[in-house]
């Protein structure tokens, strides 16, 4: 048939037509029902040249930057500090280089109490 093309996906290719392939990973929404929690820090084992970490308190409608990791070619434990009081939170890791990988991630939080 005229005009039909077949394409094969190459999992090892790091670029698409000369441009780095972007990545984005979002967590689920963590809900603290009828409570406020203070997020203290985010710990992850990552690899890649530049990985940006953001958080959202409105289910991904808007994002606030926490910071940027530069872990390198091997999985490296990375730590970013954050002081945010939230009733719900979602995290996003993003960047544009193909060397990205995530081994694990976690965030530390505690119930916010009035003084």
Order of alpha helices (4+ residues) and beta strands (2+ residues): beta-beta-beta-beta-beta-beta-beta-beta-beta-beta
